[in-house]
Structure formats: structure tokens, C-alpha cells
Amino acid sequence: MFASKRDNIQKEIIEQYKNVQWNEERRKLLMDSNFGRIISRRPDTGCENIVKSLLYSTQYYRATPDGLLDNDGLVEIKCPYSAANMTPDEVPLSNSRQMRIAQKKICVFAVWTPKGIKTETILFDMQFWEEQMFPKLQTFFYDCLLPEIVDPRYLERSIRNP
């Protein structure tokens, strides 16, 4: 039943990035592609630049795994431009955010650079998610993003900075 439902949803949203309504709604969510910027933000750094890029940018991000493995896994393949002069061993591998959102236990992560390719199986770390990632994401959403969604200030005033 689950696999059939998943397949139907995948077919319905295959070109979702072209849908104006989908893009408008997803602006109001914390997508996994932004987690790194949020959790690495220093406590003394304002949030207005991130909020502006999330709510008022014309660039839209997609946060979907590159593939699914049975019911417990996903596949992620990266070819990062920023790693052009690195070996695959020098590129950090992490996919806690997609694994948590997709509710998967494992990720087969592949990274390619001009200097080689590397694959690694990563297990989801619930403790890392709960202690390191989720508190920062939750604070950013409630203190920075949600107030701007409810009462936009960008065009008339400055964005709130808690």
C-alpha cells in the first residue's frame, strides 16, 4: 500500500518546481537545502539575510532525494562545484536532514569530483538530529521566519532580528 501511494505522489509532483502555487507554498517552509545555513548561523548574527533569501528570492530550491531504496533508505548523489579541486575523501558527507524528513534509516551517499568518486552508507543519527539540528531549526522558524510570514516587513521596514 505504502509503495503504491508513494509512486502516485511521485508521479503527481515530478515537475513541481514549475508549479507557481507549489513554489509559493514551499517558500514558507524550512527546506533541507537551507538547514546548513541556519544551524551554522552564529548566535550573534542576524537572521534577516536568510529570511530574505527564503521568502523573497526568485530562486527556488528543491529538497528531494535522488532515489529511494526499499522502505528504509534513500540515495543522494552530489557533484559539488565547490569541490572541484578536492578529492571525494575531502568532501564532507552528511544527509541527516533528508533522512529525517523522508523518515529513512540509511542513505547511500555518492560524491563525484574531477579527482574521483566515493560512495558511503550513512546511518541516521537521531541524537545528532535532536541535539544539534532540530533546536536551531525550530528557533529560526519561530523567531525569524514565522513572524515575517505572518506580518511581512521586508518591503516597508526591516525584517525582525530577535
N, C-alpha and C positions, 0 to 999 in steps of 0.2 A: 504494500500500500504506500509506504513512505517513498520508495524509489519512483513509483508511478507519479505521485504528486510532485516530487522534486523535478522529474523530467518535464512535466507540464508547465511548471513555473519557469523552468529554464527556457523553454520554447517561447513563452509569452514575453519574456524580458530580454531576449537575446540582443536586441538593438535598443535597449532602454536609454542609452546615452543620447539618442536622437530625439527622445520624447521630452517636450518642453515641461509638461506637468511633473514628470519624474525628476527632472533636474531641479525644478523649483522646490519640490518637497525635500529632496535629499540635501539641499543647502542647509536645512535646519537640523541635520543630524551630524554627529561626530563620526565621520567615516574613518576606517582604519588607516587610510593613507595619510591622515593628519595626526595620528596618535604620537608619532615620534616628536613632532614639533611641540606638542602640548606637554608631554611628560618630561621633555628635556628643558622646558622653559624654567629659567631661574625664578625663585620666589620674588625677587625684586624687579623683574622685567614685566612691563605692562602686557596686557593681552589684546590691545586694540589692533595691532597688525595682523594677528592671527584671525581675529573676528572679522576684520575687513576682507581678508582673503577667502574666508569661508562663506560669508554672506553676500559679498558684493563683487566678487571676481567673476569674470566671464569664463574662466577656465573651470571645467568640471572634472572631478576625479572619479574613477571607478574603483570599487573595492571588491573584486571578485577573485576567487582562486582560479588558477589556470586549469585545474582539473580536480575531480573527486576520485577517491579510492574507496570502494565499498561504502560502508556506512560510517567508518571511523576515521577516514583520512582525507587529506587533500594534497594537491600538487601545486607548487609555486616555482616559477622559472623566472630568473632575473638576468638581465644583460645590462647592468648599470653603466651608463655613460661615464659617471663619476669614477668608475673603477677601471678605466681604460688602461692605466699604467700599473695596475695591480695584478697579482696572481689571484686565482679564485680562493686560495687559502687566506689571503689578506682581507677578503670581503666578509664583514660580519653577517652571520646567518641568524635570523630570528623571524618568527612568524606567529608569535603569541596572539597578536590581535586578530588575524584571520581565523586562527584555530578556535579562539574563544567565540567569536561571532558566529562561525559556522558550526560550533559545538562538535569539533573534531578532536581526536586524541593524538593524531600523528600528522606530520607534514613531511612529504618528500620534497626537499628544497634543492633546487639546482641553480647554480650561478655560473654564467659564462662571461669570460673576459677574453680579449685577444691573446692572453697568455695561457688559456686553458679553460677547462670545465670541471666542476666539482658538484657532486650530489651528496646530500646528507639527510638522514632521517632525524627529525626533531620531534621530541615528545612534549606535549603541552604541560606547562608548569603552573598549576593553579595557585600555588603560594606566591610565585613571582607576579602573576596577574593581580591577585587580591592585595598584595602588599606594595607593589611598585607601580603598577599601571592604573588600576581602577580608581584609587583615591584621587590621583591627579586629573584623570579624565572627568570624573564626577565633579570635582571642584571647578574645573574650567567650564564645564557645561552650565552648572547652576550660577556661577558667579560672573561669567563673561558672555557666553553665547546666548543663554536663555533671556537675560534682560534685553539684549539687542533684538531678539526675535519678537518679544512682547512689545517693546517700546523703542523702535528704531531711532537712532540719533545720528547716524553716520552723515547724512546729507545736510543736516541743520546744525548739529552740535558735535562735540567729540564723543567717541564711544567710551562708555564707563570703564574705569580701571579700578577694580576693588583693591 
